[in-house]
Amino acid sequence: MYLTIKTIHMICALMSFTGFLLRAYLMVIESKWQHHKVVLVTPHLIDTVFLASGATMAFMVNFGLFSQLWLTLKISLLMVYLLFVGIALNRGRTKLIRIGAFFLAIFTFVYIAGIAVNKSTISWFGLL
């Protein structure tokens, strides 16, 4: 059961990130599709399943939020990632600010993925 939920979680993470890349592309080219109802609603559905599966996994293995430093950092960085996504897609005042937030969001996502894979706060840097 755990492996199934973990697979759902990873697929949702990939779908969420891919959706972010698509929406950012639509924003850069100023496409009318970025305001389509499916483009606006689908990320919320995916992210709901993504967060629910993550919480389910944490409860299944009895992780306390503050008992595992890597998990605490992963969740904290998720909030930072969401902030950058919000700035990149709608809150940035200029296109330059939005593009900067886009790259910061990508970096944050990759760092979070490294934490998840390595179960360590040093993420991918432990491989160097």
C-alpha positions in Angstrom: 0.0 0.0 0.0 2.8 2.4 0.9 4.5 1.9 -2.5 1.3 2.6 -4.3 0.8 5.9 -2.4 4.4 6.8 -2.9 4.0 6.2 -6.7 0.9 8.4 -6.8 2.8 11.1 -4.8 5.7 11.0 -7.3 3.5 11.1 -10.3 1.5 14.0 -8.9 4.8 15.8 -8.2 5.9 15.4 -11.8 2.5 16.4 -13.1 2.4 19.4 -10.9 5.9 20.6 -12.0 5.1 19.9 -15.6 1.9 21.9 -15.3 3.9 24.8 -13.8 6.3 24.7 -16.7 3.4 24.7 -19.2 1.6 27.6 -17.4 4.8 29.6 -17.2 5.3 29.1 -21.0 1.8 30.2 -21.6 2.5 33.3 -19.5 5.7 34.1 -21.3 4.1 33.9 -24.8 1.0 35.7 -23.4 -1.4 33.0 -24.6 -5.1 33.3 -24.1 -5.0 29.6 -23.0 -3.5 30.6 -19.6 -6.9 31.8 -18.5 -8.8 28.7 -19.7 -10.8 27.1 -16.9 -9.0 23.7 -17.3 -5.6 25.3 -17.0 -6.7 27.1 -13.9 -8.5 24.2 -12.1 -6.4 21.2 -13.0 -3.3 22.2 -10.9 -5.5 22.5 -7.8 -6.8 19.0 -8.3 -3.4 17.5 -8.9 -1.9 19.4 -5.9 -4.7 18.2 -3.6 -3.9 14.5 -4.5 -0.2 15.3 -4.2 -0.4 16.8 -0.7 -2.9 14.2 0.5 -0.6 11.3 -0.7 2.4 13.0 1.0 0.5 13.4 4.3 -0.7 9.8 4.0 2.8 8.5 3.6 4.0 10.5 6.5 1.3 9.1 8.8 1.9 5.5 7.5 5.5 5.5 8.5 4.8 7.6 11.7 7.0 10.5 10.7 6.6 13.4 13.1 7.0 16.8 11.4 9.8 17.9 13.6 11.4 14.4 14.3 12.8 14.2 10.8 14.8 17.3 9.8 14.8 16.4 6.1 11.0 16.1 6.1 10.6 19.4 8.0 12.9 21.1 5.4 11.0 19.5 2.5 7.7 20.8 3.7 9.1 24.3 4.5 10.7 24.5 1.0 7.4 23.4 -0.5 5.9 26.7 0.9 8.8 28.6 -0.6 8.3 26.9 -3.9 4.6 27.8 -3.9 5.5 31.4 -3.2 7.8 31.5 -6.2 5.2 29.8 -8.4 2.7 32.4 -7.3 5.0 35.2 -8.2 6.0 33.6 -11.5 2.5 33.0 -12.7 0.5 36.0 -11.4 1.9 38.1 -8.7 5.1 39.4 -10.3 4.7 43.0 -11.4 7.0 42.7 -14.4 7.9 39.9 -16.7 11.5 40.1 -15.5 10.4 39.5 -11.9 8.2 36.6 -13.1 11.0 35.0 -15.0 13.3 35.3 -12.0 10.7 33.7 -9.8 10.3 31.0 -12.4 14.0 30.0 -12.2 13.9 30.2 -8.4 10.9 27.9 -8.4 12.7 25.4 -10.6 15.8 25.4 -8.3 13.6 25.0 -5.3 11.7 22.1 -6.8 14.9 20.3 -7.8 16.3 20.8 -4.3 13.1 19.4 -2.8 13.3 16.4 -5.1 16.9 15.8 -3.9 15.8 15.9 -0.3 13.0 13.4 -1.0 15.3 11.0 -2.9 18.3 11.2 -0.5 16.3 11.7 2.7 18.9 14.3 3.6 18.8 18.1 4.0 21.9 18.4 1.8 19.8 17.2 -1.2 21.9 16.6 -4.3 25.0 18.2 -2.9 25.8 15.0 -1.0 26.6 13.4 -4.3 29.4 15.8 -5.0 
